[in-house]
Amino acid sequence: MTQNLTLKYKLWLDSNGKAFGEGPCDLLTLVEESGSLRQAAQSMNMSYSLAHKLVKDLEGRLGFPLIARTIGGPGGGGSTLTPEARDLLDRYNRFMEEATREIEKVYRKHFPE
């Protein structure tokens, strides 16, 4: 009866609308790795303008800046995560790891193989 069932779920943090979830986490992780919001957006097949709007909307909902930008210069501009964004990413990733373990445990309890 349950042999074809698989567990699917989405979790996000909300503050009068979606404030943080898997997509924003991925975007900020890519900004951290690449040093560029433009490159991070491109890696996700997202336009820069959409990524920029998403970051601005999230910053408004969260109440703190996520990205520090530098403009121009010899090496060009770039983006780095703020300390608050790094802390949020760290806490969100730890939360998701624990939540995933617990959700899977409850799933196996109610839908054993």
PyMOL CGO cylinders between C-alpha atoms (Angstrom):
from pymol import cmd
from pymol.cgo import CYLINDER

trace = [
    CYLINDER, 0.00, 0.00, 0.00, 2.75, 2.51, 0.88, 0.3, 1, 1, 1, 1, 1, 1,
    CYLINDER, 2.75, 2.51, 0.88, 5.63, 1.09, -1.14, 0.3, 1, 1, 1, 1, 1, 1,
    CYLINDER, 5.63, 1.09, -1.14, 5.53, 3.85, -3.78, 0.3, 1, 1, 1, 1, 1, 1,
    CYLINDER, 5.53, 3.85, -3.78, 5.37, 6.74, -1.31, 0.3, 1, 1, 1, 1, 1, 1,
    CYLINDER, 5.37, 6.74, -1.31, 8.29, 9.09, -0.83, 0.3, 1, 1, 1, 1, 1, 1,
    CYLINDER, 8.29, 9.09, -0.83, 8.65, 11.92, 1.63, 0.3, 1, 1, 1, 1, 1, 1,
    CYLINDER, 8.65, 11.92, 1.63, 8.63, 15.48, 0.22, 0.3, 1, 1, 1, 1, 1, 1,
    CYLINDER, 8.63, 15.48, 0.22, 8.49, 18.68, 2.22, 0.3, 1, 1, 1, 1, 1, 1,
    CYLINDER, 8.49, 18.68, 2.22, 9.55, 22.32, 2.25, 0.3, 1, 1, 1, 1, 1, 1,
    CYLINDER, 9.55, 22.32, 2.25, 10.46, 24.39, 5.28, 0.3, 1, 1, 1, 1, 1, 1,
    CYLINDER, 10.46, 24.39, 5.28, 11.14, 28.10, 5.41, 0.3, 1, 1, 1, 1, 1, 1,
    CYLINDER, 11.14, 28.10, 5.41, 11.32, 30.95, 7.88, 0.3, 1, 1, 1, 1, 1, 1,
    CYLINDER, 11.32, 30.95, 7.88, 8.49, 33.45, 7.62, 0.3, 1, 1, 1, 1, 1, 1,
    CYLINDER, 8.49, 33.45, 7.62, 8.10, 37.08, 8.64, 0.3, 1, 1, 1, 1, 1, 1,
    CYLINDER, 8.10, 37.08, 8.64, 4.92, 38.43, 7.03, 0.3, 1, 1, 1, 1, 1, 1,
    CYLINDER, 4.92, 38.43, 7.03, 5.91, 36.43, 3.98, 0.3, 1, 1, 1, 1, 1, 1,
    CYLINDER, 5.91, 36.43, 3.98, 8.72, 34.07, 3.15, 0.3, 1, 1, 1, 1, 1, 1,
    CYLINDER, 8.72, 34.07, 3.15, 11.84, 35.45, 4.80, 0.3, 1, 1, 1, 1, 1, 1,
    CYLINDER, 11.84, 35.45, 4.80, 14.34, 32.64, 4.26, 0.3, 1, 1, 1, 1, 1, 1,
    CYLINDER, 14.34, 32.64, 4.26, 14.40, 29.19, 2.76, 0.3, 1, 1, 1, 1, 1, 1,
    CYLINDER, 14.40, 29.19, 2.76, 16.26, 26.82, 0.49, 0.3, 1, 1, 1, 1, 1, 1,
    CYLINDER, 16.26, 26.82, 0.49, 16.51, 29.16, -2.53, 0.3, 1, 1, 1, 1, 1, 1,
    CYLINDER, 16.51, 29.16, -2.53, 17.85, 32.18, -0.64, 0.3, 1, 1, 1, 1, 1, 1,
    CYLINDER, 17.85, 32.18, -0.64, 20.20, 29.87, 1.27, 0.3, 1, 1, 1, 1, 1, 1,
    CYLINDER, 20.20, 29.87, 1.27, 21.57, 28.53, -2.02, 0.3, 1, 1, 1, 1, 1, 1,
    CYLINDER, 21.57, 28.53, -2.02, 21.93, 32.04, -3.45, 0.3, 1, 1, 1, 1, 1, 1,
    CYLINDER, 21.93, 32.04, -3.45, 23.85, 33.36, -0.43, 0.3, 1, 1, 1, 1, 1, 1,
    CYLINDER, 23.85, 33.36, -0.43, 26.05, 30.26, -0.34, 0.3, 1, 1, 1, 1, 1, 1,
    CYLINDER, 26.05, 30.26, -0.34, 26.97, 30.89, -4.00, 0.3, 1, 1, 1, 1, 1, 1,
    CYLINDER, 26.97, 30.89, -4.00, 27.65, 34.58, -3.26, 0.3, 1, 1, 1, 1, 1, 1,
    CYLINDER, 27.65, 34.58, -3.26, 30.00, 33.48, -0.48, 0.3, 1, 1, 1, 1, 1, 1,
    CYLINDER, 30.00, 33.48, -0.48, 31.77, 31.05, -2.83, 0.3, 1, 1, 1, 1, 1, 1,
    CYLINDER, 31.77, 31.05, -2.83, 32.00, 33.32, -5.87, 0.3, 1, 1, 1, 1, 1, 1,
    CYLINDER, 32.00, 33.32, -5.87, 32.25, 36.77, -4.30, 0.3, 1, 1, 1, 1, 1, 1,
    CYLINDER, 32.25, 36.77, -4.30, 29.59, 37.96, -6.74, 0.3, 1, 1, 1, 1, 1, 1,
    CYLINDER, 29.59, 37.96, -6.74, 25.81, 38.25, -6.66, 0.3, 1, 1, 1, 1, 1, 1,
    CYLINDER, 25.81, 38.25, -6.66, 25.81, 38.33, -10.46, 0.3, 1, 1, 1, 1, 1, 1,
    CYLINDER, 25.81, 38.33, -10.46, 27.76, 35.05, -10.71, 0.3, 1, 1, 1, 1, 1, 1,
    CYLINDER, 27.76, 35.05, -10.71, 25.64, 33.45, -7.98, 0.3, 1, 1, 1, 1, 1, 1,
    CYLINDER, 25.64, 33.45, -7.98, 22.45, 34.38, -9.85, 0.3, 1, 1, 1, 1, 1, 1,
    CYLINDER, 22.45, 34.38, -9.85, 23.88, 33.10, -13.12, 0.3, 1, 1, 1, 1, 1, 1,
    CYLINDER, 23.88, 33.10, -13.12, 24.76, 29.77, -11.46, 0.3, 1, 1, 1, 1, 1, 1,
    CYLINDER, 24.76, 29.77, -11.46, 21.11, 29.43, -10.46, 0.3, 1, 1, 1, 1, 1, 1,
    CYLINDER, 21.11, 29.43, -10.46, 19.82, 30.44, -13.91, 0.3, 1, 1, 1, 1, 1, 1,
    CYLINDER, 19.82, 30.44, -13.91, 18.35, 33.58, -12.33, 0.3, 1, 1, 1, 1, 1, 1,
    CYLINDER, 18.35, 33.58, -12.33, 18.62, 37.09, -13.68, 0.3, 1, 1, 1, 1, 1, 1,
    CYLINDER, 18.62, 37.09, -13.68, 20.76, 39.51, -11.73, 0.3, 1, 1, 1, 1, 1, 1,
    CYLINDER, 20.76, 39.51, -11.73, 17.81, 41.88, -11.34, 0.3, 1, 1, 1, 1, 1, 1,
    CYLINDER, 17.81, 41.88, -11.34, 15.66, 39.12, -9.80, 0.3, 1, 1, 1, 1, 1, 1,
    CYLINDER, 15.66, 39.12, -9.80, 18.49, 38.09, -7.45, 0.3, 1, 1, 1, 1, 1, 1,
    CYLINDER, 18.49, 38.09, -7.45, 19.04, 41.71, -6.43, 0.3, 1, 1, 1, 1, 1, 1,
    CYLINDER, 19.04, 41.71, -6.43, 15.30, 42.19, -5.78, 0.3, 1, 1, 1, 1, 1, 1,
    CYLINDER, 15.30, 42.19, -5.78, 15.17, 38.94, -3.79, 0.3, 1, 1, 1, 1, 1, 1,
    CYLINDER, 15.17, 38.94, -3.79, 18.08, 40.03, -1.58, 0.3, 1, 1, 1, 1, 1, 1,
    CYLINDER, 18.08, 40.03, -1.58, 16.52, 43.47, -1.02, 0.3, 1, 1, 1, 1, 1, 1,
    CYLINDER, 16.52, 43.47, -1.02, 13.13, 41.91, -0.14, 0.3, 1, 1, 1, 1, 1, 1,
    CYLINDER, 13.13, 41.91, -0.14, 14.79, 39.46, 2.26, 0.3, 1, 1, 1, 1, 1, 1,
    CYLINDER, 14.79, 39.46, 2.26, 16.79, 42.22, 3.90, 0.3, 1, 1, 1, 1, 1, 1,
    CYLINDER, 16.79, 42.22, 3.90, 13.55, 44.13, 4.46, 0.3, 1, 1, 1, 1, 1, 1,
    CYLINDER, 13.55, 44.13, 4.46, 11.83, 41.12, 6.01, 0.3, 1, 1, 1, 1, 1, 1,
    CYLINDER, 11.83, 41.12, 6.01, 14.82, 40.10, 8.13, 0.3, 1, 1, 1, 1, 1, 1,
    CYLINDER, 14.82, 40.10, 8.13, 15.73, 43.62, 9.24, 0.3, 1, 1, 1, 1, 1, 1,
    CYLINDER, 15.73, 43.62, 9.24, 19.44, 43.44, 8.46, 0.3, 1, 1, 1, 1, 1, 1,
    CYLINDER, 19.44, 43.44, 8.46, 21.71, 43.56, 5.39, 0.3, 1, 1, 1, 1, 1, 1,
    CYLINDER, 21.71, 43.56, 5.39, 22.77, 40.26, 3.84, 0.3, 1, 1, 1, 1, 1, 1,
    CYLINDER, 22.77, 40.26, 3.84, 25.37, 41.39, 1.31, 0.3, 1, 1, 1, 1, 1, 1,
    CYLINDER, 25.37, 41.39, 1.31, 28.12, 44.01, 1.45, 0.3, 1, 1, 1, 1, 1, 1,
    CYLINDER, 28.12, 44.01, 1.45, 28.94, 45.26, -2.05, 0.3, 1, 1, 1, 1, 1, 1,
    CYLINDER, 28.94, 45.26, -2.05, 32.07, 46.85, -3.40, 0.3, 1, 1, 1, 1, 1, 1,
    CYLINDER, 32.07, 46.85, -3.40, 31.87, 48.78, -6.64, 0.3, 1, 1, 1, 1, 1, 1,
    CYLINDER, 31.87, 48.78, -6.64, 34.55, 48.98, -9.31, 0.3, 1, 1, 1, 1, 1, 1,
    CYLINDER, 34.55, 48.98, -9.31, 38.23, 49.24, -8.59, 0.3, 1, 1, 1, 1, 1, 1,
    CYLINDER, 38.23, 49.24, -8.59, 41.18, 47.46, -10.23, 0.3, 1, 1, 1, 1, 1, 1,
    CYLINDER, 41.18, 47.46, -10.23, 39.72, 43.98, -9.74, 0.3, 1, 1, 1, 1, 1, 1,
    CYLINDER, 39.72, 43.98, -9.74, 36.15, 45.06, -10.34, 0.3, 1, 1, 1, 1, 1, 1,
    CYLINDER, 36.15, 45.06, -10.34, 33.36, 45.02, -7.79, 0.3, 1, 1, 1, 1, 1, 1,
    CYLINDER, 33.36, 45.02, -7.79, 32.13, 42.15, -5.73, 0.3, 1, 1, 1, 1, 1, 1,
    CYLINDER, 32.13, 42.15, -5.73, 29.88, 40.99, -2.93, 0.3, 1, 1, 1, 1, 1, 1,
    CYLINDER, 29.88, 40.99, -2.93, 30.53, 39.45, 0.45, 0.3, 1, 1, 1, 1, 1, 1,
    CYLINDER, 30.53, 39.45, 0.45, 28.13, 38.24, 3.08, 0.3, 1, 1, 1, 1, 1, 1,
    CYLINDER, 28.13, 38.24, 3.08, 27.62, 40.33, 6.17, 0.3, 1, 1, 1, 1, 1, 1,
    CYLINDER, 27.62, 40.33, 6.17, 28.36, 38.72, 9.54, 0.3, 1, 1, 1, 1, 1, 1,
    CYLINDER, 28.36, 38.72, 9.54, 24.59, 38.55, 10.13, 0.3, 1, 1, 1, 1, 1, 1,
    CYLINDER, 24.59, 38.55, 10.13, 24.11, 36.67, 6.85, 0.3, 1, 1, 1, 1, 1, 1,
    CYLINDER, 24.11, 36.67, 6.85, 26.88, 34.20, 7.71, 0.3, 1, 1, 1, 1, 1, 1,
    CYLINDER, 26.88, 34.20, 7.71, 25.27, 33.60, 11.11, 0.3, 1, 1, 1, 1, 1, 1,
    CYLINDER, 25.27, 33.60, 11.11, 21.85, 33.13, 9.49, 0.3, 1, 1, 1, 1, 1, 1,
    CYLINDER, 21.85, 33.13, 9.49, 23.27, 30.64, 6.96, 0.3, 1, 1, 1, 1, 1, 1,
    CYLINDER, 23.27, 30.64, 6.96, 25.01, 28.68, 9.70, 0.3, 1, 1, 1, 1, 1, 1,
    CYLINDER, 25.01, 28.68, 9.70, 21.93, 28.51, 11.93, 0.3, 1, 1, 1, 1, 1, 1,
    CYLINDER, 21.93, 28.51, 11.93, 19.60, 27.74, 9.01, 0.3, 1, 1, 1, 1, 1, 1,
    CYLINDER, 19.60, 27.74, 9.01, 21.83, 24.90, 7.77, 0.3, 1, 1, 1, 1, 1, 1,
    CYLINDER, 21.83, 24.90, 7.77, 22.07, 23.37, 11.25, 0.3, 1, 1, 1, 1, 1, 1,
    CYLINDER, 22.07, 23.37, 11.25, 18.31, 23.74, 11.69, 0.3, 1, 1, 1, 1, 1, 1,
    CYLINDER, 18.31, 23.74, 11.69, 17.63, 22.05, 8.34, 0.3, 1, 1, 1, 1, 1, 1,
    CYLINDER, 17.63, 22.05, 8.34, 19.98, 19.14, 9.10, 0.3, 1, 1, 1, 1, 1, 1,
    CYLINDER, 19.98, 19.14, 9.10, 18.25, 18.48, 12.41, 0.3, 1, 1, 1, 1, 1, 1,
    CYLINDER, 18.25, 18.48, 12.41, 14.74, 19.02, 11.02, 0.3, 1, 1, 1, 1, 1, 1,
    CYLINDER, 14.74, 19.02, 11.02, 15.46, 16.61, 8.15, 0.3, 1, 1, 1, 1, 1, 1,
    CYLINDER, 15.46, 16.61, 8.15, 16.61, 13.90, 10.56, 0.3, 1, 1, 1, 1, 1, 1,
    CYLINDER, 16.61, 13.90, 10.56, 13.52, 14.35, 12.74, 0.3, 1, 1, 1, 1, 1, 1,
    CYLINDER, 13.52, 14.35, 12.74, 11.04, 14.50, 9.85, 0.3, 1, 1, 1, 1, 1, 1,
    CYLINDER, 11.04, 14.50, 9.85, 12.54, 11.35, 8.33, 0.3, 1, 1, 1, 1, 1, 1,
    CYLINDER, 12.54, 11.35, 8.33, 12.33, 9.60, 11.71, 0.3, 1, 1, 1, 1, 1, 1,
    CYLINDER, 12.33, 9.60, 11.71, 8.63, 10.48, 12.06, 0.3, 1, 1, 1, 1, 1, 1,
    CYLINDER, 8.63, 10.48, 12.06, 8.00, 9.44, 8.45, 0.3, 1, 1, 1, 1, 1, 1,
    CYLINDER, 8.00, 9.44, 8.45, 9.61, 6.01, 9.04, 0.3, 1, 1, 1, 1, 1, 1,
    CYLINDER, 9.61, 6.01, 9.04, 7.55, 5.62, 12.23, 0.3, 1, 1, 1, 1, 1, 1,
    CYLINDER, 7.55, 5.62, 12.23, 4.26, 6.14, 10.38, 0.3, 1, 1, 1, 1, 1, 1,
    CYLINDER, 4.26, 6.14, 10.38, 5.24, 4.66, 7.02, 0.3, 1, 1, 1, 1, 1, 1,
    CYLINDER, 5.24, 4.66, 7.02, 7.67, 1.81, 7.67, 0.3, 1, 1, 1, 1, 1, 1,
    CYLINDER, 7.67, 1.81, 7.67, 9.02, -0.05, 4.68, 0.3, 1, 1, 1, 1, 1, 1,
]
cmd.load_cgo(trace, "trace")
